[in-house]
Amino acid sequence: MPLSRGGGKGSDGLRAFWMQNATFLYRHKPMLCRTIVRRCKGWEPSMRKYLKEGELKALLEAPRRMRDRLIIKILYETGMRVGELAALTISDVDLEVGEITIQQAKRHAEGRKVPIVNSWTKAMLRDYIGTRKNRKDPLFVSNKRGPLSRRQMERLVYNYATVVGIDKDKRHPHVLRHTHAVQSLKSGIDLRTLQQNLGHSSIEVTAIYLTMDIDDRKEQYSKHPLPGMEGVPGSEESEAKTSRPEAAAIVSSSHTTSFVLSEEV
């Protein structure tokens, strides 16, 4: 069966590759199929929606109820999926070592652990759990003391995001997971650590979060100017220096002597 509708040398090469590497391809078929499809279609990774710092701060501070604030904080701090958060029980939280065990982790039958390092989050969790003795109880409960469902959490985040004026396409809890990933990379956390924390099966998926929008890229370049660009006319540093009269005079004189045209030319 041809691998592409167009045929030609490209499809013949792919067919020969499949034939010669049957065992390898069988084991890695899902990943390779995704790669081949993406390349054939001219696929490029789409930039994930994430919250800017102002939006994130507003959303984290929006809830007055401790339960609601904890839900948003943990979704952002750990990067876990909303379904994973809804399935947590009290026994999954170990505040002594600062870990949450996600028993129903996607693609991880044995579960996975995520760190909780923020002291305020730990203190709020300790107060929220309070004196509940049954360790098998759901971590987050509704007003009727039943487990808070995934759908209820999605609606909760959506409502708070609406109140603080966040764009409609960024009101889903999964955007907090994207925000965790982007902010982690901007803070210097390496890609492999982030992959393990998010529970991605492939580091290629995690690498998508390296794509930032133009505003964040401009901010990063402003904070980390390229070598040799300090003092170049037009840069912020240069403008600050030339704002002083004596500096401006030096720059002006150096420019006139450097670029004056000889009469012989």
GIWOSUL-V426407 format. One record per residue. PSI is psi in whole degrees, 0 to 359 (* if undefined). OMEGA is omega in whole degrees, -180 to 180 (* if undefined). Layout:
# GIWOSUL-V426407
[[PSI | OMEGA] [PSI | OMEGA]]
This chain:
# GIWOSUL-V426407
[[130 | -179] [147 | -178] [346 | 176] [153 | -177] [335 | -175] [336 | -178] [204 | 177] [190 | -175] [324 | -178] [314 | -179] [325 | 178] [320 | 179] [319 | 179] [320 | 180] [318 | 179] [323 | 179] [315 | 178] [318 | -176] [321 | -174] [344 | -175] [46 | -172] [313 | -177] [312 | -180] [316 | -178] [326 | 179] [319 | -178] [327 | -175] [22 | -174] [314 | -177] [314 | -178] [316 | -177] [323 | 178] [318 | 178] [317 | -179] [314 | -178] [316 | 180] [317 | -179] [318 | -178] [321 | -180] [327 | -177] [2 | -176] [36 | -174] [139 | 172] [142 | -179] [132 | 180] [146 | -180] [129 | -179] [145 | 175] [135 | 176] [162 | -177] [140 | 171] [167 | -173] [320 | 179] [317 | 179] [317 | -179] [315 | -180] [316 | 180] [319 | -179] [319 | 179] [329 | -177] [354 | -176] [313 | -176] [140 | 172] [336 | 179] [133 | -175] [318 | -179] [313 | -177] [319 | 179] [322 | 178] [319 | -180] [312 | -179] [319 | -179] [317 | -177] [321 | 176] [318 | -179] [314 | -174] [325 | -177] [336 | -176] [13 | -179] [160 | 178] [154 | -177] [326 | 177] [324 | 178] [321 | 179] [319 | -179] [335 | -177] [357 | -177] [144 | 171] [170 | -179] [324 | -178] [343 | 180] [347 | -177] [121 | 177] [96 | -176] [339 | -180] [317 | -180] [353 | 178] [50 | -178] [149 | 169] [128 | 178] [120 | 178] [102 | -176] [321 | -178] [55 | -178] [137 | 178] [130 | 179] [11 | 178] [94 | -177] [327 | -179] [359 | -178] [174 | 176] [157 | -179] [142 | 174] [144 | -177] [148 | 169] [108 | -174] [344 | -178] [126 | -175] [326 | 178] [320 | 178] [316 | 178] [315 | -179] [319 | 179] [321 | 177] [318 | -180] [318 | 179] [322 | -177] [318 | 178] [321 | 175] [234 | -175] [16 | 179] [124 | -172] [326 | -176] [109 | -176] [347 | 179] [357 | 178] [149 | 176] [146 | -178] [313 | -179] [127 | -175] [157 | 179] [182 | 179] [336 | 179] [11 | 178] [11 | 174] [169 | 180] [139 | 176] [122 | -174] [165 | 176] [316 | -179] [322 | 178] [321 | 178] [319 | 179] [317 | 180] [322 | 180] [311 | 180] [318 | -179] [317 | -178] [316 | 179] [321 | 179] [325 | 177] [318 | -178] [319 | -177] [5 | 172] [25 | 177] [144 | -179] [148 | -175] [324 | -177] [4 | 178] [25 | -177] [4 | -180] [146 | 179] [332 | -178] [338 | 177] [329 | 176] [326 | 175] [316 | 176] [319 | -180] [319 | 176] [315 | -177] [312 | -178] [314 | -179] [328 | 177] [314 | 180] [321 | 178] [333 | -180] [352 | 176] [3 | 177] [134 | -175] [161 | -173] [322 | -179] [318 | 178] [317 | 180] [320 | 179] [314 | -180] [322 | -178] [322 | -180] [342 | 179] [27 | 177] [141 | 178] [336 | -178] [140 | 179] [342 | 176] [323 | 179] [317 | -180] [326 | -177] [342 | 178] [329 | -177] [356 | 174] [345 | 180] [115 | 180] [158 | 180] [171 | -171] [325 | -180] [316 | 179] [326 | 178] [320 | 177] [320 | 179] [318 | -179] [320 | 179] [329 | 177] [323 | -180] [330 | -176] [77 | -179] [149 | -180] [146 | 177] [136 | 180] [351 | -178] [354 | 178] [129 | 177] [1 | 178] [134 | 179] [131 | -179] [340 | 178] [161 | -179] [318 | -179] [319 | 180] [319 | 180] [324 | 179] [321 | -179] [317 | -177] [353 | 175] [339 | 176] [138 | -175] [315 | -177] [324 | 178] [320 | -180] [322 | -180] [320 | 179] [313 | 180] [318 | -178] [315 | -179] [321 | 180] [326 | 180] [320 | -177] [325 | 180] [332 | -177] [327 | -171] [12 | 178] [140 | -178] [133 | 177] [146 | 179] [340 | -177] [347 | -176] [* | *]]
